[in-house]
Amino acid sequence: MNTIEILQQIVTESLQAAYNAKYVTPKLSSAKFVEGIGKGLYEAFGHNTSKHTKRTLQTVKSDGSGKNSGEWLLDAVIWDWFEMSDSKHEGSPAHFLRRIHWAVESESDTPLKEMASDFNKLLAVNSTNYFYLNGINQKTEKGREDYRYRRLKTANDVLREVRKDRDITNFYFAFWPSPERIGTWTLWNLKLSEIVSIVSVHQLA
């Protein structure tokens, strides 16, 4: 499988796990989804084979009562570290960042300003790969397609502007059905097979 196919599989499996967990709030469902993304990237791209690579991400408590701490910088980060100590702390070295393999941000709300807030976090770091997960919540298929078109155009335009000043490669952008409610309605009221069919992953030009 190529990278897009692997990411599509990770997003789909993470979405299925979050849906099946049946959490009472959209925020917990979103957190479970992102937890799956971070763990999936760590496993799928072989980062779990190095003792000097770690993942940092927020997770959901096993009983579904809330979130565990663990988020660092972004929603999920997979990074290499090295040890360094000083003369006073010879026996207790600290871990320092060598490089970031994956920088991940996710937003379940769909307005442009919400996207900008999290998209900007990705642009602020230096990573080998970037992955932005954009919530989608339009009721109709046409509404979702129109939204995808507009949002991808905006994301590509932003990245094109940023690339005038620095090199950013391997930037992936996914759409996933948001659990957020509009009144009492949410895409998560649909059958799981219909929800999964909404997922799409793209590489920004």
N, C-alpha and C positions, 0 to 999 in steps of 0.2 A: 504493500500500500504506500502511496505517496503521503506527504505531510498533510495535505488537505483531507484526505480520506481518514487518516489517523485522528485528526482533530475532530472531524465529523463524528467518528465513533465515540470519542471521549465525551463530547458534548451530549450525544444521544444517551449514552450510558449514565452520565451524571444526572441528566434530566429525568430519566426513568427512576433512578434511585431516590431523587428528591420527591418526585410525584408519589412513589410508593410509600414513602415515609409518612405521608398524611399529617404533616405538622399543622398546628392550628393557626399560625400566622404566616403571611407571605415572606416576611423577613427571615424566618427560620428556614423556609423552603429555599429561598435564594442562597442562604448560607450553606445549606446542604449541597446545593448545586455547585457552588464554587469550591467547596471542599472536594467534591468528586473531580472537578477539573484539575486542581492542583495535584491530587494523588494520581490521576490518570496520566498527566504529563510526566510526572516523576518516574512512573513505571514504563510507559510506552517508549520513551526516548532513551532509556537505559541509564538515567541519572542515579537510580537506586544501586547501581553496581559500584559506585565510588564512595569510599568512606569520607571523602573530603567534599561531598556534595550534600546539601540539605535542602529541604523544602520548608517554607514557613507560610502558614495559612491559618485562617480561623476555621475551627471545626464546631460541629454541633454536639452537645452533650448526648450521651448514649440514650438517655431517657427522654430526649426531646424537650427538656425544660428550659433550654437556653443555649448560649454559645460559650465555647471555651476560648480563652485568649490564645494568641499565637500569630495573629496577623502582624506583618512587619513591612513597612513601606507601602505595599500594595496588597490587593486581595490575596494574591498568591505569588510567591517568588521561589524560583529554584536557582540555587547559587553555590559556587565553589568557595571554599574558605581555606585559610592557612592559619597556623598558630603563631603567636608572637607574645613574648614576655619581656619584662624589664628586670633590672637588678633587684627590685623589691618584690617581684612576684614570679620568681623563677619556677616555683612549683605550681603556679596557677596561671597558665597562659590563657590568652583570650583568642577568640576566633575573629578573624578579619576577612573582609570580602575580597576575593580575587576577581571573580567575574559573575555576571548574571546570565544564566542560560535562558530562562523564561520569566518575563514580567507580565503579569495578568491582572486585568481590571474588569469588573463586571458591573453593569447597572441595569436594574430591572425597570426603572422608570424611563419613559420614552421621550420626554421633551429634550430639545437640543441643548439647553443649558445644563441639564443633568448629564448628558453625554460629555459635554466639554469639561465638566469638573473632573470626571474620571479619566477621560482620554488624555487630558493634560498631565495627569500623574505618570502615565506611560511615557509621554514625550520628555519628561523630566529626568528619566534614567537612561543609562547606557546598558543595553541588553543585546544578546545574540538574537533572541526571538521575542516578539511582542504579540500579545493575544488580548483583544478587546471583545467582550461579550455584551452585545447590545440587546436589551429586552425589546420585545415586540408584543403589542396587545390589541391590534386592530381586529374588529369583529369579522370583517369580510376578507376573502382571499385577495380581491383587488386592492383593498385598503392596505393589506400587508405588503403586496408587491409594490405599490406606490411608495410606501414608507421605506422599503428596502432600497429602492432606486435612489430616493432623495438622500438617505443616510449614507449610502456608499459613495455617492458623488461628493457629499460634504467631507467625509473621511479622507477620500483621495485628494481632494483639493487642499485640505489642511496638511496632509503629509507632503504634498508637492511643495507647499510653501515652506515647511520646516526643512525640507531637504535642500533648500537654497543655501542653508547655513551649515548643515551637518549631514553625515551619512547615516541613514536609518534603513535597514533592510529587514526582510523576514517579518513583515507586519501582517498579522492575520486578524480577521474581523468575522465574528459569528453573530448570527441572530438566533435568539432563543425565546420561546414563549414565556412571557412574564407571568408570575403568579399573582401580581398585584391586581386588586379588584377595582372595577369601575362600577360603583354602586355595589350590587351583589354579584355582578357578572365578572368572570375571569376566563381566560382561555383554558385554564386548568379544569373547567367544568366539562370540557370535551373528553372524548375517549383518549386513552394514552396513545393509541396508534395515530390519531389525528394530531395530537400535540407534537409528537415526535416528527411528523412530516413537515412541520413548520421550520425545523432547524436547518440552517444553511451556513456554510463556512466559506470565506473568500480570502484571497491574498490581495492586499492593496497594491495598486500599481506603483 
